[in-house]
Amino acid sequence: MAKKKRRSKATQRTQISNDNLSSYLQDFVPDSLQGSDRFLDIITWNIKFFNNRDPKRVENILNILRELNADIFVFQEIELGAFDGIAEELIRSGSGLYKTAYGTTGGDQRVALMYDTEWVRASQTIAELYPENPQVSVEGVDKAVFPRLPLHSTFVAFREEEPFDFHLVGVHLKSQRGGGSEQRTEASKLLANWLQNQTTDEDVIIAGDWNSPTDRPEWQPFRQLESEGKVKFQSWNKVEDQSEASYLSASGRRTRLDVIVVTSSISSIEGQTEATVINWNALLENNNSPQIVQEVIDTISDHLPVLTRFYFSDQD
């Protein structure tokens, strides 16, 4: 990624030339954080049956990722190995020193991670949660709670000067085709329980395609945790604001399905207790025709990448 250059003085802040996201965000970043190199960018993106068979589509995705050059990408609907060549191209172009990892479940629709090893490193083997493949009864038939098992590791950012350790879980939960509410409900219970009982006093980020907005009944365990001040969930993933939609259809149906959950200990910065959510989705403005949206769906994806940036303070 080459965006957080080492500082020779404690007060020095240097923006690296290929830090494109900071350039795009400069009008929104608080004055106290302008020029800061102490941040972590995580993007979750469902790229709709992505493989490397269509050279033009691969080129489109590669060009987008060059512009985004996040620290960590959490992808969904990825064929095994489909990002290996893209990671190599990103390295050659100077966008970052990217490494890929794939889930073992989901066939051609796997969860995948791609992360810049110059600034973020996995501190344990990347592996799927719930390898026992838990089941839930749906109209008398046992079905997998997770059609694609959650992909997990612990990561270390700012590893030399100011290391920050956190759990990251990439998810792609059951779609709404054919129902799926029972599977999502059970997935919600299992993930909330894992977060509470197996990551005690540790920072956790869960990101991916949840396939249902945050106001639906299946996410009650996370809304309960949010009411107890333990996570940020619905407050970070608005459902009533169309400018925050992440799933597109040419007919105009737009919803927020791509969600990020964070434990409350990493949801604040010095002098700011709530996240600032930036609505900057020009693609959803009224002057964009259904034909433009359909072209994006056909040539790129029916989901949009969702960026979350975390700034860090000197507080413990």
Residue pairs with C-beta under 8 A, 6 or more apart in sequence:
1 19
1 69
1 70
1 71
1 95
1 96
1 97
1 116
1 118
1 119
2 16
2 18
2 94
2 95
2 96
2 118
3 15
3 16
3 18
3 19
3 22
3 37
3 69
3 119
4 16
4 37
4 38
4 39
4 119
4 158
5 14
5 16
5 37
6 161
7 13
7 14
7 37
13 35
13 36
13 37
14 35
14 37
15 22
15 35
15 37
18 69
18 94
18 95
19 69
20 66
20 67
20 68
20 69
21 41
21 68
21 69
21 70
21 307
21 309
22 29
24 280
25 278
25 309
26 34
28 276
28 278
28 280
30 272
30 276
32 271
33 39
33 269
33 311
36 311
38 158
38 162
38 311
38 312
39 309
39 310
39 311
39 312
40 71
40 72
40 120
40 157
40 164
40 309
40 310
40 312
41 70
41 71
41 72
41 307
41 308
41 309
42 70
42 71
42 72
42 73
42 74
42 168
42 205
42 207
42 260
42 307
42 308
42 309
42 310
43 68
43 70
43 72
43 73
43 74
43 305
43 306
43 307
43 308
44 73
44 74
44 75
44 76
44 170
44 207
44 208
44 209
44 258
44 259
44 260
44 305
44 306
45 73
45 74
45 75
45 76
45 258
45 301
45 303
45 304
45 305
45 306
46 75
46 76
46 77
46 172
46 208
46 209
46 257
46 258
46 301
46 302
46 303
47 61
47 75
47 76
47 77
47 78
47 300
47 301
47 303
48 77
48 297
48 301
48 302
48 303
49 77
49 79
49 108
49 109
50 57
50 61
50 75
50 77
50 78
50 79
50 82
50 301
51 79
51 82
51 108
52 58
52 79
52 81
52 82
52 85
56 299
57 299
57 300
58 85
58 86
60 299
60 300
61 86
61 300
62 86
62 89
62 90
64 300
64 305
65 73
65 86
65 90
65 95
66 90
66 93
66 95
68 305
68 307
69 90
69 95
69 96
69 116
70 116
70 307
71 115
71 116
71 119
71 120
71 157
72 113
72 114
72 115
72 116
72 120
72 155
72 168
73 113
73 114
73 115
74 111
74 112
74 113
74 168
74 170
74 207
74 208
75 83
75 111
75 112
75 113
75 114
75 170
76 109
76 111
76 112
76 148
76 170
76 172
76 208
76 209
76 303
77 108
77 109
77 110
77 172
78 102
78 109
78 110
78 111
78 112
79 108
79 110
80 102
80 110
81 102
82 112
83 100
83 112
83 114
84 100
86 114
87 98
87 99
87 100
87 114
90 96
90 98
91 97
91 98
96 116
96 118
97 116
97 117
97 118
98 114
98 115
98 116
98 117
99 114
99 115
99 117
100 112
100 113
100 114
101 112
101 113
101 114
101 122
101 126
101 151
101 153
102 110
102 111
102 112
102 113
102 151
103 110
103 111
103 112
103 128
103 148
103 149
103 151
103 170
104 110
104 128
104 149
105 128
105 133
105 146
105 147
105 148
105 149
106 147
106 148
106 149
106 172
109 148
109 172
110 148
111 148
111 149
111 150
111 151
111 170
111 171
111 172
111 208
112 151
112 170
113 126
113 151
113 153
113 168
113 170
115 121
115 122
115 155
119 157
119 158
119 159
120 155
120 156
120 157
121 155
121 156
121 159
122 153
122 154
122 155
123 153
123 154
123 155
123 156
123 165
124 153
124 154
125 153
126 151
126 152
126 153
127 151
127 152
127 153
128 149
128 150
128 151
128 152
129 149
129 150
129 151
129 152
129 169
129 194
130 145
130 146
130 149
130 150
130 190
131 149
133 144
133 146
133 149
134 144
134 145
134 146
134 186
134 190
135 142
135 143
135 144
135 145
136 142
136 143
136 145
136 182
136 183
136 185
136 186
137 143
137 182
138 179
138 182
138 183
143 182
143 183
144 183
145 174
145 183
145 186
145 187
145 190
146 171
146 173
146 174
146 183
146 187
147 172
147 173
147 174
147 183
148 171
148 172
150 169
150 170
150 171
150 191
150 206
150 208
151 169
151 170
151 171
152 167
152 168
152 169
152 170
153 167
153 168
154 165
154 166
154 167
154 168
155 165
155 166
155 167
155 168
156 163
156 164
156 165
157 163
157 164
157 166
158 164
158 312
162 312
164 203
164 312
165 202
165 203
166 202
166 203
166 204
166 205
166 266
167 199
167 202
167 203
167 204
167 205
168 205
168 206
168 207
169 191
169 204
169 205
169 206
169 207
169 208
170 207
170 208
171 187
171 191
171 206
171 207
171 208
171 209
171 210
172 208
172 209
172 211
173 183
173 184
173 187
173 208
173 209
173 210
173 211
173 212
174 180
174 183
174 184
174 187
174 211
175 211
176 211
176 212
180 211
180 212
181 212
181 216
181 217
181 218
184 210
184 211
184 212
184 216
184 218
184 219
185 217
185 218
187 218
188 218
188 219
188 220
188 221
188 222
189 221
191 206
191 221
191 222
192 221
192 222
192 224
192 225
193 221
195 204
195 206
195 225
195 231
195 263
196 225
196 230
199 263
202 263
203 262
203 263
203 265
203 266
204 261
204 262
204 263
205 260
205 261
205 262
205 263
205 266
206 260
206 261
206 262
207 259
207 260
207 261
207 308
208 258
208 259
209 257
209 258
209 259
209 303
210 219
210 257
210 258
210 259
211 257
212 218
212 219
212 257
213 237
213 239
213 255
213 256
213 257
214 222
214 223
214 233
214 234
214 237
214 239
214 256
214 259
215 234
215 239
219 233
219 234
222 231
222 233
222 234
222 261
223 233
223 234
225 231
225 233
226 232
226 233
226 234
226 235
229 264
230 263
230 264
231 261
231 262
231 263
231 264
231 267
232 261
232 262
232 264
232 267
232 275
233 259
233 261
235 274
235 275
236 260
236 261
236 262
236 267
236 275
236 277
236 308
237 244
237 256
237 259
237 260
238 244
238 256
238 277
239 255
239 256
241 279
242 254
242 284
243 279
243 280
243 281
243 284
244 256
244 277
244 279
244 281
245 254
245 255
245 256
245 281
245 284
245 304
246 255
246 256
246 257
246 258
246 303
246 304
246 306
247 254
247 255
247 256
247 257
247 258
247 302
247 303
247 304
248 254
248 283
248 293
248 296
248 297
248 302
248 303
248 304
249 293
249 297
249 302
250 290
250 291
250 293
250 294
250 297
251 290
252 290
254 284
257 303
258 303
258 304
258 306
260 306
260 308
262 308
262 310
266 310
267 274
267 275
268 274
269 311
269 312
269 313
270 313
270 314
270 315
281 304
282 288
283 292
283 293
283 296
283 304
